[in-house]
Structure formats: C-alpha cells, structure tokens
C-alpha cells in the first residue's frame, strides 16, 4: 500500500509540472485584462487602463488572435460582461452599461443615469438582468436593457462587486455581505450566517454548492446561503482570493499565490500554476476544451484535460484506502477491490480516455477484474460509483 500511495503522489507531482498555462498572442499593449467572457465561439476581453486606453477585444480562434471590438464604447473601462442569449452586456466604471446585439461589432449605451457612478457587476437569469453599482444601488431590466428600475437603494458605501444566479436565486456579493433574491431581484435578503467577516466579493455557482470569498477565506453553501461553511482548508489565509472558475466538476480559484484546483468542493486544493506563476487572475472562463485566465499581464489558457488530471490525482490520495486498483501501471489486466465497509452490489464502472470519451461501462461488485489489454497504450481514467459514493483512479496501460 505504501508503494501504491507513493506512486499516486509521484504521478500527481508529475502532472502538476505538465499542467502548463500558455500565454496567448499579446495584443493588449501590456495592459491588464480585467474581465473575460465567452459568447458562443467568441471570447471577449476587457483591458484595464482606468479609461486612458481601455479597450474591448475579441477572438474567434480560441485566443490565438485578437481584434479590437470597441465601436460605441470609446475608452470606457469594462468591469464585467454578461449575456442573455447572443446579446452581450458590458458594465463600465463610469460610462454606464452597454449592449451589443451583433457579437461586439457595435455597442449602445442602455444605462447611465447617475453621473460618476461605477457600474461594477452584472447578473442575468432568463430575460432578467441585474446591474450593481458602487453607490449602493441595484437596477433591474426585464426587456433586454430598454427600461430599468432601481430595486435597491442602500447606503452609498455599499459596493455590489459580483452578481450571479442559479435556477431559483440571484446572489449579490457586496461590501455589506451576500444578498439573495428569489423574485428576480425585486427584493433582497442578507444571508451571512457562518461568515467570518461580512464583505463578500465573488461567487461561483455550481450544481451542489454556491462558493464565495471575502478575499481571504473561501466559503460554500448547499442551501442557497442559509449557512456558509469555510473551505479555505490548505489555501493560505494570507493570499488574496480574487476569482473563481471551473472545469467540469472541478473548481478553480485565482489567488495572489497563483491558481489552485479542487475536485471535492473545497476539501483539498492543489496548485496548478506552471507557466502562469503567481500572477493574479482577475477572471476565468471556459471555451471548447480550454480554460482561459484574464491576468494583469494578458490572457493565458490551459487544456481542461490537464486540470482534470490534477483533480483526479487529489481524489486518488483521498480515496486510496477505499478503492484498490492493481497492478498500475499494467498491460491491461487489472483487479479492482473496494474496502469491505463500502461493499455494495450496485456499483457502476466507467473508464474514460484523455478526451473524456467513455471507452468502457459495466456493472461491478465489490471485487472484480477487467481486461483492457486490447486498448491502445496510454493514460485512462477509471470511475467506480453508486448512489452514495464516487471513486476515481488514473490508470496506465503499457
């Protein structure tokens, strides 16, 4: 067992070194990229130059080449993007909210009724869009930005940093804490139970949890904010937590110490920084088989399969005493054993190749053997699961 555990640890370290972020064509003039958004097959990026030379760029070839997409925006500094279908909205620091209906070719101002107010955040759900400001106000539109109503007017010191939604709730991250709305933004309630400090700056919506950060700690809730539990765990409490992303069922966080990934909803985090270093990531997004990171020195991307490999390695360490797969590496003939207290006759065995394609799917008892000797040599990912547990292994056929 010690030899097997050493092999897993060695494999995990090896794949961390191979998980390589690559900087894209530097079209941004050395400016920081503050926000990034994928719309269909197009990526939009907003550079960060405090209005002096800020621009919006777009790429239609997975970030290899970029063109300016700024008509109607001027030098407005875009803080964030949001979409309803193919319509793109951009919240700017002092110029208002803009809309594009032609994939960013032209932009039209749809909200700018308060002078010197920064429009920090955007969130959409169905046909509803919510805009958050740095002046204690939230605005709602239900007709694609034609008309707006002020749904919250609190103290001018309340910043709305981030707005996200799931199928039932809007979430607003603010300097006064996290707020939720169940009526498309008309009414809001503070949901801060379990938080160490009140201010929340970012959300990530996932199927089972909503994640948040106060810049230092990471929290999650499984009940839409009724209670938040801390899942900072092995992340440094002293590093700034700036952004969330995801790859499949794995979560990413951008910190001042670099990017970290977790496959188990925050129980464990491991660095995934090769090629990126500890550059701050302002925002993540995913397109095709890539994760993109907007940073202070441009845009980087990484293949999702590399992130998923790191994540599976973490799970292997946690699950090594439950699931035993041997020999590994092998020539294809493998034995599978599940610890006795987890015996269940309803396990399903599924094996994926490195492209995420299922190459084997069958029933499995608590012990069994499989013959993969007819498979091409290489790396595969094994999953054993039932209704109560899901176990993973990376296997190698030589």
C-alpha positions in Angstrom: 0.0 0.0 0.0 2.9 2.4 0.8 4.3 1.8 -2.7 0.9 2.4 -4.3 0.5 5.6 -2.4 4.0 6.8 -3.4 3.1 6.1 -7.0 0.0 8.3 -6.7 1.9 11.1 -5.1 4.6 10.9 -7.7 2.1 10.9 -10.5 0.3 13.9 -9.1 3.5 15.9 -8.8 4.4 14.9 -12.4 1.2 16.1 -13.8 1.4 19.4 -11.8 4.6 20.0 -13.7 3.0 19.2 -17.0 -0.2 21.2 -16.4 1.0 24.2 -18.5 -0.7 27.6 -18.9 0.2 29.2 -22.2 0.1 33.0 -22.8 -1.9 33.9 -25.8 -1.0 36.4 -28.5 -0.2 39.6 -26.7 -2.5 42.0 -28.4 -3.3 44.1 -25.3 -0.4 46.5 -25.3 0.9 45.4 -21.9 -2.4 46.4 -20.2 -4.1 44.3 -17.6 -7.1 42.2 -18.7 -9.7 42.7 -16.1 -12.6 40.6 -17.5 -13.2 37.8 -20.0 -16.3 36.3 -21.3 -17.1 33.6 -23.9 -20.2 34.0 -26.1 -20.7 31.1 -28.4 -17.4 30.6 -30.1 -16.2 34.1 -29.4 -14.1 35.3 -26.5 -14.4 38.9 -25.3 -11.7 40.6 -23.1 -11.8 44.0 -21.5 -8.4 45.7 -20.8 -7.8 47.7 -17.7 -6.3 51.1 -18.1 -8.6 53.3 -16.0 -10.2 54.9 -19.0 -6.9 56.2 -20.6 -6.7 53.5 -23.3 -9.1 50.7 -22.2 -10.5 48.6 -25.0 -12.6 45.5 -25.7 -11.0 42.8 -27.8 -12.5 39.6 -29.2 -11.1 36.3 -30.5 -12.8 33.7 -32.7 -9.9 31.2 -32.7 -9.6 30.2 -29.1 -7.5 33.2 -28.2 -4.7 32.9 -30.8 -5.6 36.2 -32.5 -7.5 39.3 -31.2 -9.2 42.2 -32.8 -10.5 45.4 -31.2 -14.2 45.4 -30.7 -14.8 48.8 -29.3 -17.2 50.8 -31.6 -19.5 52.8 -29.4 -17.6 52.1 -26.2 -14.8 54.6 -26.7 -12.3 54.2 -24.0 -14.8 53.0 -21.4 -13.2 50.6 -18.9 -15.3 47.4 -18.9 -15.5 45.8 -15.5 -17.6 42.8 -16.4 -19.7 41.2 -19.2 -22.9 39.2 -19.1 -25.2 37.7 -21.7 -28.8 36.9 -22.4 -28.7 34.5 -25.4 -26.5 36.1 -28.0 -26.9 39.7 -26.6 -23.9 40.9 -24.7 -23.9 43.5 -21.9 -20.9 45.4 -20.6 -20.8 47.2 -17.2 -18.2 50.0 -17.2 -16.6 52.0 -14.4 -18.2 55.4 -15.1 -19.8 55.4 -18.5 -22.8 53.2 -17.8 -24.0 49.8 -19.2 -23.7 49.0 -22.8 -25.3 46.4 -25.0 -24.3 44.7 -28.3 -26.6 42.7 -30.5 -24.0 42.0 -33.2 -21.4 40.0 -31.4 -19.5 43.0 -30.2 -19.2 44.8 -33.6 -21.1 47.8 -32.1 -22.1 48.9 -28.6 -25.0 51.1 -27.4 -25.4 52.7 -24.0 -28.5 51.5 -22.2 -28.0 52.8 -18.7 -26.1 55.8 -17.5 -28.5 57.9 -15.4 -26.1 58.6 -12.4 -23.0 60.7 -13.0 -19.7 59.5 -11.6 -21.1 56.1 -10.6 -19.2 52.9 -11.4 -21.2 50.0 -12.7 -19.4 47.1 -11.1 -21.4 44.0 -11.7 -23.9 42.2 -14.0 -26.0 39.1 -13.5 -28.6 37.5 -15.7 -31.3 34.9 -15.4 -33.7 34.1 -18.2 -34.7 37.5 -19.5 -33.8 39.4 -16.4 -30.6 41.4 -16.0 -29.4 43.0 -12.7 -26.7 45.7 -12.5 -24.8 46.5 -9.3 -23.0 49.8 -8.6 -20.5 51.2 -6.2 -23.2 53.6 -4.8 -25.5 51.2 -3.0 -27.9 50.7 -5.9 -29.1 47.7 -7.9 -31.0 48.1 -11.2 -33.3 45.6 -12.9 -34.4 45.3 -16.5 -36.8 42.7 -17.9 -36.7 43.9 -21.5 -33.1 43.5 -22.5 -32.0 46.8 -21.1 -34.6 49.1 -22.7 -36.2 50.0 -19.3 -34.7 49.9 -15.8 -36.0 50.2 -12.3 -34.0 50.8 -9.1 -34.7 47.8 -6.9 -32.3 48.5 -4.1 -31.0 51.9 -2.8 -28.9 51.4 0.3 -26.0 53.4 1.8 -23.5 54.9 -0.7 -20.8 52.9 0.9 -22.3 49.6 -0.2 -20.4 48.2 -3.2 -22.0 45.4 -5.3 -19.0 43.5 -6.5 -20.5 40.5 -8.2 -23.9 39.2 -9.2 -24.6 35.5 -10.1 -27.7 33.3 -10.4 -28.9 29.8 -10.4 -32.3 28.5 -11.5 -34.1 29.9 -8.4 -31.9 32.7 -6.9 -29.9 35.8 -7.7 -26.8 36.3 -5.5 -25.3 39.7 -4.9 -21.8 40.0 -3.4 -21.4 43.3 -1.6 -19.3 45.1 1.0 -22.2 44.5 3.4 -22.3 40.8 2.8 -24.1 38.3 0.5 -27.6 39.0 -0.5 -30.1 36.7 -2.2 -33.3 37.4 -4.2 -36.0 34.8 -5.1 -38.2 37.2 -7.1 -35.8 38.2 -9.9 -34.2 41.0 -8.0 -37.2 42.9 -6.7 -36.5 42.1 -3.0 -33.2 41.1 -1.3 -32.2 39.4 2.0 -28.9 39.3 3.7 -27.6 35.7 4.2 -24.3 35.9 6.2 -24.6 33.1 8.7 -21.3 31.3 9.1 -19.1 34.1 7.5 -16.1 35.3 9.4 -16.4 38.9 8.0 -19.4 40.4 6.2 -17.9 41.6 2.9 -18.1 39.2 0.0 -16.6 39.9 -3.4 -17.1 36.9 -5.6 -19.4 33.9 -6.2 -19.2 30.7 -8.2 -22.4 28.8 -8.9 -22.1 25.0 -9.1 -24.7 22.2 -9.1 -24.4 21.2 -5.4 -22.8 24.3 -3.9 -22.5 28.1 -4.2 -19.0 29.3 -3.4 -18.0 32.7 -2.2 -14.9 34.5 -1.0 -14.2 37.5 1.2 -10.7 37.9 -0.4 -9.1 35.8 2.3 -11.3 32.8 3.0 -13.4 30.6 0.8 -16.9 29.6 1.7 -19.6 27.3 0.3 -23.3 26.8 0.9 -25.5 23.9 -0.1 -28.7 25.7 0.8 -28.6 29.0 -1.1 -26.9 30.9 1.7 -28.8 29.8 4.7 -25.5 28.8 6.2 -21.9 29.2 4.8 -19.1 26.8 5.8 -15.4 27.6 5.4 -13.5 25.6 2.9 -10.2 27.6 2.7 -8.5 24.5 4.1 -4.9 24.2 2.8 -5.1 27.6 1.0 -3.1 30.3 2.6 -5.2 32.7 4.7 -2.8 35.5 3.7 -3.2 35.2 0.0 -5.8 37.3 -1.8 -8.6 35.2 -3.4 -9.7 37.1 -6.5 -11.7 34.9 -8.9 -13.4 31.5 -9.4 -13.6 29.2 -12.3 -14.5 25.6 -13.1 -13.6 22.7 -15.3 -16.3 20.0 -15.3 -17.0 19.2 -11.7 -13.7 20.7 -10.5 -13.4 24.2 -9.1 -10.6 26.7 -9.6 -9.6 29.8 -7.6 -7.2 32.6 -8.6 -5.2 33.9 -5.7 -2.2 36.1 -5.2 -0.2 32.8 -4.8 -1.5 31.5 -8.1 -4.2 29.2 -9.3 -5.5 26.3 -7.3 -7.9 23.5 -8.2 -10.2 21.3 -6.1 -12.1 18.2 -7.2 -14.0 17.8 -4.0 -15.8 21.1 -3.5 -13.0 22.7 -1.5 -11.9 19.9 0.8 -8.4 19.9 -0.8 -6.7 22.4 -3.1 -3.6 22.0 -5.1 -1.6 24.5 -7.2 -2.0 24.5 -11.0 0.4 27.3 -11.9 3.0 26.1 -14.3 3.5 28.7 -17.0 1.4 31.2 -15.1 3.4 31.7 -11.9 1.6 33.6 -9.2 0.1 36.3 -11.5 -3.3 37.4 -10.2 -6.2 36.0 -12.2 -9.0 38.5 -12.5 -11.5 36.2 -14.1 -11.8 32.7 -15.6 -14.0 31.4 -18.4 -14.2 28.2 -20.5 -14.5 27.7 -24.2 -14.2 24.4 -26.1 -11.5 22.3 -24.4 -9.7 25.3 -22.8 -9.9 27.4 -19.6 -8.9 31.0 -20.1 -7.5 33.2 -17.4 -7.5 37.1 -17.6 -4.5 38.4 -15.7 -2.6 41.6 -15.1 -0.1 40.6 -17.9 -2.6 39.3 -20.5 -4.6 36.2 -21.2 -3.5 32.6 -20.6 -5.1 29.3 -21.4 -4.8 25.7 -20.4 -6.4 22.5 -21.7 -9.2 21.3 -19.4 -7.8 17.7 -19.5 -4.7 18.9 -17.7 -6.7 20.5 -14.9 -8.9 17.3 -14.7 -5.8 15.1 -14.4 -4.6 17.1 -11.4 -8.0 16.9 -9.8 -8.2 13.2 -10.3 -4.8 12.9 -8.6 -6.1 14.7 -5.5 -9.1 12.3 -5.3 -6.8 9.3 -5.6 -4.9 10.4 -2.5 -8.1 10.8 -0.5 -9.6 7.5 -1.8 -6.6 5.3 -1.7 -7.8 3.3 1.3 -11.3 2.7 -0.2 -10.5 1.7 -3.7 -7.6 -0.5 -4.7 -6.7 -0.9 -8.4 -3.7 -3.0 -9.2 -1.3 -3.6 -10.9 -1.0 0.0 -12.1 0.7 0.5 -14.5 -0.3 -2.7 -16.2 -0.5 -4.4 -19.5 -4.3 -4.1 -19.3 -5.4 -6.8 -16.9 -6.5 -5.1 -13.7 -8.0 -6.1 -10.4 -10.4 -3.8 -8.6 -11.2 -4.1 -4.8 -13.4 -1.9 -2.7 -13.0 -1.8 1.1 -15.4 -4.1 2.8 -17.4 -1.4 4.7 -18.3 0.1 1.3 -19.5 -3.2 -0.3 -22.5 -2.6 -2.5 -23.7 -4.7 -5.4 -24.8 -1.7 -7.4 -21.5 -0.1 -8.4 -21.0 1.1 -12.0 -17.6 1.0 -13.6 -16.8 3.6 -16.2 -13.5 4.2 -18.0 -12.6 7.4 -20.0 -9.8 8.2 -22.3 -7.9 11.5 -22.1 -10.5 13.2 -24.4 -13.3 12.4 -21.9 -14.8 9.8 -24.0 -16.3 6.7 -22.4 -14.5 3.6 -23.5 -16.0 1.1 -21.1 -19.1 1.0 -19.0 -20.3 -2.0 -16.9 -21.6 -3.2 -13.6 -19.2 -4.1 -10.8 -19.4 -5.9 -7.5 -17.0 -5.0 -4.6 -14.3 -7.1 -6.3 -13.7 -7.7 -9.9 -11.2 -7.9 -12.8 -11.2 -6.1 -16.1 -9.2 -6.8 -19.3 -8.1 -3.7 -21.1 -5.2 -5.3 -23.0 -6.9 -4.6 -26.3 -6.9 -0.9 -25.5 -4.2 1.4 -27.0 -1.3 2.1 -24.6 -1.7 5.3 -22.6 -3.5 7.0 -19.8 -7.1 6.3 -18.8 -9.4 7.5 -16.0 -11.4 4.9 -14.0 -14.6 5.8 -12.1 -16.5 3.5 -9.7 -19.7 4.9 -8.3 -23.1 4.2 -6.9 -25.8 6.5 -5.4 -23.6 7.2 -2.3 -20.0 7.3 -3.4 -17.9 8.1 -6.4 -14.2 6.9 -6.6 -11.6 7.7 -9.2 -8.3 6.4 -10.4 -5.8 7.3 -13.1 -4.6 4.1 -14.8 -1.8 3.5 -17.2 -1.7 0.7 -19.9 1.9 -0.1 -21.0 
